Each structure stands twice: as structure tokens, then as C-alpha cells.
Amino acid sequence: MDDPEPPPFLALPAELIHHVLSFLGPPQLLKVSQVCRLLYEHSRADQLWLPFVQANVPGHTLRTPAPSSSWRELYIAFHPYWFLSKQKIWFSDSANTGHLIVARYDPRIGAIEAYALSAERRKPAIAHWEAYPEAIIHTFSPLIRLNLDLPTLHIDASSIAQAIGDGARLSKEVPMDIYGGSNASAAIFSRLILSRKLPPAAITPMTQVWPPHILPAAERTRNESGNQYRSLGHRPSKLSEVSENTFRLRQWMEFSSRPHGPHGMSLRVAEEVRTFATLPAEVYTPTKEKPWQGIWCGDYAGHGCEFLVVMQPDDPAPLPEAAEMTLSAMRSSSVSSGERWVTAPMVSETDAIAGEETSQQDAVTEDVQENQNEKMEADDEHLYHGRIEAVKLTGDPNIPRGEYTFIAPDIGRDGLIQTARDEMFKGARIVRSVGHIAARGFRDDDFIASQLILISHDRLAQYWETFGHVSFYERVDLDQLIKIP
């Protein structure tokens, strides 16, 4: 009896079958592999699995699956933890200060690692601003880098295989031998925990979640627990419950009288669980229409350098009540004085007197300059529009992480104060804004009148009118940070 002819699809050349299968994702390939022996072999073709791995390793082109023997093996070894390196940037709920880390896959050691992002403020110089001679200005050129001395997160195929705990595989905690000395009498231990995404229907404005409501997020997870997140209800039991936008790290110190024996006593202290979250890439990725979006480093004087996300939302949320009240006061002041959104004197008294004595020719020159400025504003209307808002990813005891630091409600014509002409910020657009202040412990927080100075797409400044102080902000180059040397 003749063998039955294979289905027409399986009669195609292997190259065509692989091309068709390349349109499938890993779950679909798994299902296809269960159809028959031939499709099982085709679905394991290594060239089909390379794109799945590479999609989770931004900033670096992989050349080999080592230390794994194949791309398929490598993908499976880190599944479902690939989201850690794919999302790149993560910020924690650590009280007040927060914690910002950058994750990446390192093919040299076959591990996903995350390192703390730090910024060092170099010695500043005092600068002078002609428009506001009384303003306090210190230059700001931070040294931004990863703290490569010690990873915050480190997992490899071996540690994932040794996951600890009860319940399903996804509910277990992955041990991370970051600090070494697991056999010493005193050691620090750390574990990675997957978190369960919270359904949107279960989230209300009062629900304790991370990331906080103030930040846009594809997913949120619950951010309160009475048992250090040991309950299985906080963890996924199946893939559909895994949050790819949040995770947790458990860390503690343990002292042991007999670390090498089975009967030794141990003392576990200072246990801490931190929840990390990421941001949707479209929120911090600059575009032609939203060139100021991004992760930034700001100068917060005595608090040092802090990191924030600058956003240009299409549909911004209502302004905080305190911010709206400050803006209303600014409007009232401008209307009563006959000025257009000017919340602080633009020229000194001496300059004003001198201005009254200018010649007719000077007035004509100024009119021409004003016409040119209006034309430039019209040309740049597509660029200068909408709101710019900045939220802290790391914070301080006054304004903690997850809170606004400044808001410019409209960087377009309605919010324009002036285009700087003095040497300090020449050509920069200056728009009205409000800055967030509070007493220690985030008490009595309020928003005060300020001016946002759009120096360039990579550099901003904020003039805090009440304090007479200028703060600078510099963009963080994430693409450079995730590169493997």
C-alpha cells in the first residue's frame, strides 16, 4: 500500500515553509509543532527563533546564541523574563527617593542584568542672566552613567531553573547571587518575583498601584501587601496573568551560626520588597512633533541630581487644583497689569527708563524684530503646541518620586512669555509654567509661578520666580546606556 501523499503545504520547499512560519509567534509555533512530525521539525528551525530573541535585546545585534546551543534554546531559557531587557528602563516605589535602573541582556555572560542609573554633578560655575540679574544660576553638566560595580538585578538560565517557592512555576522567586557569600555566616540575599497585572476594572483612583496614577502605563500592579507579597494572589499562575510592565525584588540580610551545616540557626532581618515599573516607549521617545519627550536628569540643588520623565501628552489630564489656582492668579495679574502672561519683570527699572528715551529708529527696529518673531512663531506652530509636564522618577524628602516637578500648560502662543535675546539663553523660547514645591515629608505642597526655558531639545531650564533660582535639566541618552561594550 502506497504511503499517502503529504498535504500540499508540506510538499513545499523547506524555505517556503519557514517563510510562512516566520509570521507566527512562539505560542503559535508551539501549536504548529504539535500537528505532525514534519511540522515539529520545521518549527524548531533556528532561524525562526533568532528574531524573537533579538526583539528583546535593543541596542545590540546578537551574533551567537552562546552560551546556549541554539536561538530556540536561548529564548526558552529566559522565557518569560525577556521583557526585563526589552523595556530597558525601570523605576521603583522606594520611599521618597525611588530607584532608577537600566536593564539589558549581556551576551558575554548570557545574563539579563540591570544597573542603577546615577548622575554626578560636576563643579558648577556661577552664570549671569541679563534679563534677571538677581537670579541665582549655577551651570549644570552632569556625569550620567550606570553603576557597573554591582547589578541591581542578575538572572541567567541557571538561576531561573532554580526558582524557589510553592505553586506554579511563574509564582516562584528566582534567586540572584548578586552579593556572593551565600555560604558565609552573614550575607545579603536577593530574589526576582514576577507580578500579576491588575485588571483595569479593578483599579479606582484610590487603589494603591504601581506605577502611580499620575504616569501613563500599559499595566499596573497592586502596591500594598500585609505579608511582603508572599500571597500567591500577588503573583501570576499562568502566562496571561504575567505583567510585562512591572516586577518585584525581594532583598534581606541573613545571619547564620552554622552556614555549612543542616542544624545551624539563622536570623533574617531588614527584608524589603521593591516594586518596579516601566513606561510605555511612546511616552519618553522623542518625535518630530514631540521633541522634548524623554528621560531627563535635573539639578535639585541640595538634593543633588534627580531623574524625571518629560512628557508631551496628546490628551493631558486636568491640572492639579493647586496648579490651576496658581495659573489663575498669574492670569489675573497679567490682565490687571495689561501684560501678556508676564509673571516677573522682563527688564530692570533702569532699562525701562532708558527704553523711554529710545529713538524712533529703535522703535522701528523693534517693530521689524517683532514681525519676524511672529512669523517664526507661525512657522513653528507645529512644534510649539500643547503641554509639557515632568514627573519625578527619583525624588527627595520634599517632592518624592512619582510626583509632578513642573508643568508648562501651553508652550504655544498662549503660553509664550518671550524669546530670549540676552547671551545666556539667546534664541530660547520662554513659556509660563508652574513648579511643584513642598515642605519636608511632602507636606503643604503647592505650585508656584515659574518659567520654562526651552534651550534645545536636549536641554531645559526652569526659572523659579519666587526663589530667584534657575534649575537646569539635561536629556539622558538611553540608547548609549544599553549598549554592551
Secondary structure as a PSIPRED ss2 file (coil, helix, strand):
# PSIPRED VFORMAT (PSIPRED V4.0)

   1 M C   1.000  0.000  0.000
   2 D C   1.000  0.000  0.000
   3 D C   1.000  0.000  0.000
   4 P C   1.000  0.000  0.000
   5 E C   1.000  0.000  0.000
   6 P C   1.000  0.000  0.000
   7 P C   1.000  0.000  0.000
   8 P H   0.000  1.000  0.000
   9 F H   0.000  1.000  0.000
  10 L H   0.000  1.000  0.000
  11 A H   0.000  1.000  0.000
  12 L C   1.000  0.000  0.000
  13 P C   1.000  0.000  0.000
  14 A H   0.000  1.000  0.000
  15 E H   0.000  1.000  0.000
  16 L H   0.000  1.000  0.000
  17 I H   0.000  1.000  0.000
  18 H H   0.000  1.000  0.000
  19 H H   0.000  1.000  0.000
  20 V H   0.000  1.000  0.000
  21 L H   0.000  1.000  0.000
  22 S C   1.000  0.000  0.000
  23 F C   1.000  0.000  0.000
  24 L C   1.000  0.000  0.000
  25 G C   1.000  0.000  0.000
  26 P H   0.000  1.000  0.000
  27 P H   0.000  1.000  0.000
  28 Q H   0.000  1.000  0.000
  29 L H   0.000  1.000  0.000
  30 L H   0.000  1.000  0.000
  31 K H   0.000  1.000  0.000
  32 V H   0.000  1.000  0.000
  33 S C   1.000  0.000  0.000
  34 Q C   1.000  0.000  0.000
  35 V C   1.000  0.000  0.000
  36 C C   1.000  0.000  0.000
  37 R H   0.000  1.000  0.000
  38 L H   0.000  1.000  0.000
  39 L H   0.000  1.000  0.000
  40 Y H   0.000  1.000  0.000
  41 E H   0.000  1.000  0.000
  42 H H   0.000  1.000  0.000
  43 S H   0.000  1.000  0.000
  44 R C   1.000  0.000  0.000
  45 A C   1.000  0.000  0.000
  46 D H   0.000  1.000  0.000
  47 Q H   0.000  1.000  0.000
  48 L H   0.000  1.000  0.000
  49 W H   0.000  1.000  0.000
  50 L H   0.000  1.000  0.000
  51 P H   0.000  1.000  0.000
  52 F H   0.000  1.000  0.000
  53 V H   0.000  1.000  0.000
  54 Q H   0.000  1.000  0.000
  55 A C   1.000  0.000  0.000
  56 N C   1.000  0.000  0.000
  57 V C   1.000  0.000  0.000
  58 P C   1.000  0.000  0.000
  59 G C   1.000  0.000  0.000
  60 H C   1.000  0.000  0.000
  61 T C   1.000  0.000  0.000
  62 L C   1.000  0.000  0.000
  63 R C   1.000  0.000  0.000
  64 T C   1.000  0.000  0.000
  65 P C   1.000  0.000  0.000
  66 A C   1.000  0.000  0.000
  67 P C   1.000  0.000  0.000
  68 S C   1.000  0.000  0.000
  69 S C   1.000  0.000  0.000
  70 S C   1.000  0.000  0.000
  71 W H   0.000  1.000  0.000
  72 R H   0.000  1.000  0.000
  73 E H   0.000  1.000  0.000
  74 L H   0.000  1.000  0.000
  75 Y H   0.000  1.000  0.000
  76 I H   0.000  1.000  0.000
  77 A H   0.000  1.000  0.000
  78 F H   0.000  1.000  0.000
  79 H C   1.000  0.000  0.000
  80 P C   1.000  0.000  0.000
  81 Y C   1.000  0.000  0.000
  82 W C   1.000  0.000  0.000
  83 F H   0.000  1.000  0.000
  84 L H   0.000  1.000  0.000
  85 S H   0.000  1.000  0.000
  86 K H   0.000  1.000  0.000
  87 Q H   0.000  1.000  0.000
  88 K C   1.000  0.000  0.000
  89 I E   0.000  0.000  1.000
  90 W E   0.000  0.000  1.000
  91 F E   0.000  0.000  1.000
  92 S E   0.000  0.000  1.000
  93 D C   1.000  0.000  0.000
  94 S C   1.000  0.000  0.000
  95 A C   1.000  0.000  0.000
  96 N C   1.000  0.000  0.000
  97 T C   1.000  0.000  0.000
  98 G C   1.000  0.000  0.000
  99 H C   1.000  0.000  0.000
 100 L E   0.000  0.000  1.000
 101 I E   0.000  0.000  1.000
 102 V E   0.000  0.000  1.000
 103 A E   0.000  0.000  1.000
 104 R E   0.000  0.000  1.000
 105 Y E   0.000  0.000  1.000
 106 D E   0.000  0.000  1.000
 107 P C   1.000  0.000  0.000
 108 R C   1.000  0.000  0.000
 109 I C   1.000  0.000  0.000
 110 G C   1.000  0.000  0.000
 111 A E   0.000  0.000  1.000
 112 I E   0.000  0.000  1.000
 113 E E   0.000  0.000  1.000
 114 A E   0.000  0.000  1.000
 115 Y E   0.000  0.000  1.000
 116 A E   0.000  0.000  1.000
 117 L E   0.000  0.000  1.000
 118 S E   0.000  0.000  1.000
 119 A E   0.000  0.000  1.000
 120 E E   0.000  0.000  1.000
 121 R C   1.000  0.000  0.000
 122 R C   1.000  0.000  0.000
 123 K C   1.000  0.000  0.000
 124 P C   1.000  0.000  0.000
 125 A C   1.000  0.000  0.000
 126 I E   0.000  0.000  1.000
 127 A E   0.000  0.000  1.000
 128 H C   1.000  0.000  0.000
 129 W C   1.000  0.000  0.000
 130 E C   1.000  0.000  0.000
 131 A C   1.000  0.000  0.000
 132 Y C   1.000  0.000  0.000
 133 P C   1.000  0.000  0.000
 134 E C   1.000  0.000  0.000
 135 A C   1.000  0.000  0.000
 136 I E   0.000  0.000  1.000
 137 I E   0.000  0.000  1.000
 138 H E   0.000  0.000  1.000
 139 T C   1.000  0.000  0.000
 140 F C   1.000  0.000  0.000
 141 S C   1.000  0.000  0.000
 142 P C   1.000  0.000  0.000
 143 L E   0.000  0.000  1.000
 144 I E   0.000  0.000  1.000
 145 R E   0.000  0.000  1.000
 146 L E   0.000  0.000  1.000
 147 N C   1.000  0.000  0.000
 148 L C   1.000  0.000  0.000
 149 D C   1.000  0.000  0.000
 150 L C   1.000  0.000  0.000
 151 P C   1.000  0.000  0.000
 152 T C   1.000  0.000  0.000
 153 L E   0.000  0.000  1.000
 154 H E   0.000  0.000  1.000
 155 I E   0.000  0.000  1.000
 156 D E   0.000  0.000  1.000
 157 A H   0.000  1.000  0.000
 158 S H   0.000  1.000  0.000
 159 S H   0.000  1.000  0.000
 160 I H   0.000  1.000  0.000
 161 A H   0.000  1.000  0.000
 162 Q C   1.000  0.000  0.000
 163 A C   1.000  0.000  0.000
 164 I E   0.000  0.000  1.000
 165 G C   1.000  0.000  0.000
 166 D C   1.000  0.000  0.000
 167 G C   1.000  0.000  0.000
 168 A C   1.000  0.000  0.000
 169 R H   0.000  1.000  0.000
 170 L H   0.000  1.000  0.000
 171 S H   0.000  1.000  0.000
 172 K C   1.000  0.000  0.000
 173 E E   0.000  0.000  1.000
 174 V E   0.000  0.000  1.000
 175 P E   0.000  0.000  1.000
 176 M E   0.000  0.000  1.000
 177 D C   1.000  0.000  0.000
 178 I C   1.000  0.000  0.000
 179 Y C   1.000  0.000  0.000
 180 G C   1.000  0.000  0.000
 181 G C   1.000  0.000  0.000
 182 S C   1.000  0.000  0.000
 183 N C   1.000  0.000  0.000
 184 A C   1.000  0.000  0.000
 185 S C   1.000  0.000  0.000
 186 A E   0.000  0.000  1.000
 187 A E   0.000  0.000  1.000
 188 I E   0.000  0.000  1.000
 189 F E   0.000  0.000  1.000
 190 S E   0.000  0.000  1.000
 191 R E   0.000  0.000  1.000
 192 L E   0.000  0.000  1.000
 193 I E   0.000  0.000  1.000
 194 L E   0.000  0.000  1.000
 195 S E   0.000  0.000  1.000
 196 R E   0.000  0.000  1.000
 197 K C   1.000  0.000  0.000
 198 L C   1.000  0.000  0.000
 199 P C   1.000  0.000  0.000
 200 P H   0.000  1.000  0.000
 201 A H   0.000  1.000  0.000
 202 A H   0.000  1.000  0.000
 203 I C   1.000  0.000  0.000
 204 T C   1.000  0.000  0.000
 205 P C   1.000  0.000  0.000
 206 M C   1.000  0.000  0.000
 207 T C   1.000  0.000  0.000
 208 Q C   1.000  0.000  0.000
 209 V E   0.000  0.000  1.000
 210 W E   0.000  0.000  1.000
 211 P C   1.000  0.000  0.000
 212 P C   1.000  0.000  0.000
 213 H C   1.000  0.000  0.000
 214 I C   1.000  0.000  0.000
 215 L C   1.000  0.000  0.000
 216 P C   1.000  0.000  0.000
 217 A C   1.000  0.000  0.000
 218 A C   1.000  0.000  0.000
 219 E C   1.000  0.000  0.000
 220 R C   1.000  0.000  0.000
 221 T E   0.000  0.000  1.000
 222 R E   0.000  0.000  1.000
 223 N C   1.000  0.000  0.000
 224 E C   1.000  0.000  0.000
 225 S C   1.000  0.000  0.000
 226 G C   1.000  0.000  0.000
 227 N C   1.000  0.000  0.000
 228 Q C   1.000  0.000  0.000
 229 Y C   1.000  0.000  0.000
 230 R C   1.000  0.000  0.000
 231 S C   1.000  0.000  0.000
 232 L H   0.000  1.000  0.000
 233 G H   0.000  1.000  0.000
 234 H H   0.000  1.000  0.000
 235 R C   1.000  0.000  0.000
 236 P C   1.000  0.000  0.000
 237 S C   1.000  0.000  0.000
 238 K C   1.000  0.000  0.000
 239 L H   0.000  1.000  0.000
 240 S H   0.000  1.000  0.000
 241 E H   0.000  1.000  0.000
 242 V E   0.000  0.000  1.000
 243 S E   0.000  0.000  1.000
 244 E E   0.000  0.000  1.000
 245 N E   0.000  0.000  1.000
 246 T E   0.000  0.000  1.000
 247 F E   0.000  0.000  1.000
 248 R E   0.000  0.000  1.000
 249 L E   0.000  0.000  1.000
 250 R E   0.000  0.000  1.000
 251 Q E   0.000  0.000  1.000
 252 W E   0.000  0.000  1.000
 253 M E   0.000  0.000  1.000
 254 E E   0.000  0.000  1.000
 255 F E   0.000  0.000  1.000
 256 S E   0.000  0.000  1.000
 257 S C   1.000  0.000  0.000
 258 R C   1.000  0.000  0.000
 259 P C   1.000  0.000  0.000
 260 H C   1.000  0.000  0.000
 261 G C   1.000  0.000  0.000
 262 P C   1.000  0.000  0.000
 263 H C   1.000  0.000  0.000
 264 G C   1.000  0.000  0.000
 265 M C   1.000  0.000  0.000
 266 S E   0.000  0.000  1.000
 267 L E   0.000  0.000  1.000
 268 R E   0.000  0.000  1.000
 269 V E   0.000  0.000  1.000
 270 A E   0.000  0.000  1.000
 271 E E   0.000  0.000  1.000
 272 E E   0.000  0.000  1.000
 273 V E   0.000  0.000  1.000
 274 R E   0.000  0.000  1.000
 275 T E   0.000  0.000  1.000
 276 F E   0.000  0.000  1.000
 277 A E   0.000  0.000  1.000
 278 T C   1.000  0.000  0.000
 279 L C   1.000  0.000  0.000
 280 P C   1.000  0.000  0.000
 281 A H   0.000  1.000  0.000
 282 E H   0.000  1.000  0.000
 283 V H   0.000  1.000  0.000
 284 Y H   0.000  1.000  0.000
 285 T C   1.000  0.000  0.000
 286 P C   1.000  0.000  0.000
 287 T C   1.000  0.000  0.000
 288 K C   1.000  0.000  0.000
 289 E C   1.000  0.000  0.000
 290 K C   1.000  0.000  0.000
 291 P C   1.000  0.000  0.000
 292 W C   1.000  0.000  0.000
 293 Q C   1.000  0.000  0.000
 294 G E   0.000  0.000  1.000
 295 I E   0.000  0.000  1.000
 296 W E   0.000  0.000  1.000
 297 C E   0.000  0.000  1.000
 298 G E   0.000  0.000  1.000
 299 D E   0.000  0.000  1.000
 300 Y C   1.000  0.000  0.000
 301 A H   0.000  1.000  0.000
 302 G H   0.000  1.000  0.000
 303 H H   0.000  1.000  0.000
 304 G C   1.000  0.000  0.000
 305 C E   0.000  0.000  1.000
 306 E E   0.000  0.000  1.000
 307 F E   0.000  0.000  1.000
 308 L E   0.000  0.000  1.000
 309 V E   0.000  0.000  1.000
 310 V E   0.000  0.000  1.000
 311 M E   0.000  0.000  1.000
 312 Q C   1.000  0.000  0.000
 313 P C   1.000  0.000  0.000
 314 D C   1.000  0.000  0.000
 315 D C   1.000  0.000  0.000
 316 P C   1.000  0.000  0.000
 317 A C   1.000  0.000  0.000
 318 P C   1.000  0.000  0.000
 319 L C   1.000  0.000  0.000
 320 P C   1.000  0.000  0.000
 321 E H   0.000  1.000  0.000
 322 A H   0.000  1.000  0.000
 323 A H   0.000  1.000  0.000
 324 E H   0.000  1.000  0.000
 325 M H   0.000  1.000  0.000
 326 T H   0.000  1.000  0.000
 327 L H   0.000  1.000  0.000
 328 S H   0.000  1.000  0.000
 329 A H   0.000  1.000  0.000
 330 M H   0.000  1.000  0.000
 331 R H   0.000  1.000  0.000
 332 S H   0.000  1.000  0.000
 333 S H   0.000  1.000  0.000
 334 S H   0.000  1.000  0.000
 335 V H   0.000  1.000  0.000
 336 S H   0.000  1.000  0.000
 337 S H   0.000  1.000  0.000
 338 G C   1.000  0.000  0.000
 339 E C   1.000  0.000  0.000
 340 R C   1.000  0.000  0.000
 341 W C   1.000  0.000  0.000
 342 V C   1.000  0.000  0.000
 343 T C   1.000  0.000  0.000
 344 A C   1.000  0.000  0.000
 345 P C   1.000  0.000  0.000
 346 M C   1.000  0.000  0.000
 347 V C   1.000  0.000  0.000
 348 S C   1.000  0.000  0.000
 349 E H   0.000  1.000  0.000
 350 T H   0.000  1.000  0.000
 351 D H   0.000  1.000  0.000
 352 A H   0.000  1.000  0.000
 353 I H   0.000  1.000  0.000
 354 A H   0.000  1.000  0.000
 355 G H   0.000  1.000  0.000
 356 E H   0.000  1.000  0.000
 357 E C   1.000  0.000  0.000
 358 T C   1.000  0.000  0.000
 359 S C   1.000  0.000  0.000
 360 Q H   0.000  1.000  0.000
 361 Q H   0.000  1.000  0.000
 362 D H   0.000  1.000  0.000
 363 A H   0.000  1.000  0.000
 364 V H   0.000  1.000  0.000
 365 T H   0.000  1.000  0.000
 366 E H   0.000  1.000  0.000
 367 D H   0.000  1.000  0.000
 368 V H   0.000  1.000  0.000
 369 Q H   0.000  1.000  0.000
 370 E H   0.000  1.000  0.000
 371 N H   0.000  1.000  0.000
 372 Q H   0.000  1.000  0.000
 373 N H   0.000  1.000  0.000
 374 E H   0.000  1.000  0.000
 375 K H   0.000  1.000  0.000
 376 M H   0.000  1.000  0.000
 377 E H   0.000  1.000  0.000
 378 A H   0.000  1.000  0.000
 379 D H   0.000  1.000  0.000
 380 D C   1.000  0.000  0.000
 381 E C   1.000  0.000  0.000
 382 H C   1.000  0.000  0.000
 383 L C   1.000  0.000  0.000
 384 Y C   1.000  0.000  0.000
 385 H C   1.000  0.000  0.000
 386 G C   1.000  0.000  0.000
 387 R C   1.000  0.000  0.000
 388 I E   0.000  0.000  1.000
 389 E E   0.000  0.000  1.000
 390 A E   0.000  0.000  1.000
 391 V E   0.000  0.000  1.000
 392 K E   0.000  0.000  1.000
 393 L C   1.000  0.000  0.000
 394 T C   1.000  0.000  0.000
 395 G C   1.000  0.000  0.000
 396 D C   1.000  0.000  0.000
 397 P C   1.000  0.000  0.000
 398 N C   1.000  0.000  0.000
 399 I C   1.000  0.000  0.000
 400 P C   1.000  0.000  0.000
 401 R C   1.000  0.000  0.000
 402 G C   1.000  0.000  0.000
 403 E C   1.000  0.000  0.000
 404 Y E   0.000  0.000  1.000
 405 T E   0.000  0.000  1.000
 406 F E   0.000  0.000  1.000
 407 I E   0.000  0.000  1.000
 408 A E   0.000  0.000  1.000
 409 P C   1.000  0.000  0.000
 410 D C   1.000  0.000  0.000
 411 I C   1.000  0.000  0.000
 412 G C   1.000  0.000  0.000
 413 R H   0.000  1.000  0.000
 414 D H   0.000  1.000  0.000
 415 G H   0.000  1.000  0.000
 416 L E   0.000  0.000  1.000
 417 I E   0.000  0.000  1.000
 418 Q E   0.000  0.000  1.000
 419 T E   0.000  0.000  1.000
 420 A C   1.000  0.000  0.000
 421 R C   1.000  0.000  0.000
 422 D C   1.000  0.000  0.000
 423 E C   1.000  0.000  0.000
 424 M C   1.000  0.000  0.000
 425 F C   1.000  0.000  0.000
 426 K C   1.000  0.000  0.000
 427 G C   1.000  0.000  0.000
 428 A C   1.000  0.000  0.000
 429 R E   0.000  0.000  1.000
 430 I E   0.000  0.000  1.000
 431 V E   0.000  0.000  1.000
 432 R E   0.000  0.000  1.000
 433 S E   0.000  0.000  1.000
 434 V E   0.000  0.000  1.000
 435 G E   0.000  0.000  1.000
 436 H E   0.000  0.000  1.000
 437 I E   0.000  0.000  1.000
 438 A E   0.000  0.000  1.000
 439 A E   0.000  0.000  1.000
 440 R C   1.000  0.000  0.000
 441 G C   1.000  0.000  0.000
 442 F C   1.000  0.000  0.000
 443 R E   0.000  0.000  1.000
 444 D E   0.000  0.000  1.000
 445 D E   0.000  0.000  1.000
 446 D E   0.000  0.000  1.000
 447 F E   0.000  0.000  1.000
 448 I E   0.000  0.000  1.000
 449 A E   0.000  0.000  1.000
 450 S E   0.000  0.000  1.000
 451 Q E   0.000  0.000  1.000
 452 L E   0.000  0.000  1.000
 453 I E   0.000  0.000  1.000
 454 L E   0.000  0.000  1.000
 455 I E   0.000  0.000  1.000
 456 S E   0.000  0.000  1.000
 457 H C   1.000  0.000  0.000
 458 D C   1.000  0.000  0.000
 459 R E   0.000  0.000  1.000
 460 L E   0.000  0.000  1.000
 461 A E   0.000  0.000  1.000
 462 Q E   0.000  0.000  1.000
 463 Y E   0.000  0.000  1.000
 464 W E   0.000  0.000  1.000
 465 E C   1.000  0.000  0.000
 466 T C   1.000  0.000  0.000
 467 F C   1.000  0.000  0.000
 468 G C   1.000  0.000  0.000
 469 H E   0.000  0.000  1.000
 470 V E   0.000  0.000  1.000
 471 S E   0.000  0.000  1.000
 472 F E   0.000  0.000  1.000
 473 Y E   0.000  0.000  1.000
 474 E E   0.000  0.000  1.000
 475 R E   0.000  0.000  1.000
 476 V C   1.000  0.000  0.000
 477 D C   1.000  0.000  0.000
 478 L H   0.000  1.000  0.000
 479 D H   0.000  1.000  0.000
 480 Q H   0.000  1.000  0.000
 481 L H   0.000  1.000  0.000
 482 I C   1.000  0.000  0.000
 483 K C   1.000  0.000  0.000
 484 I C   1.000  0.000  0.000
 485 P C   1.000  0.000  0.000
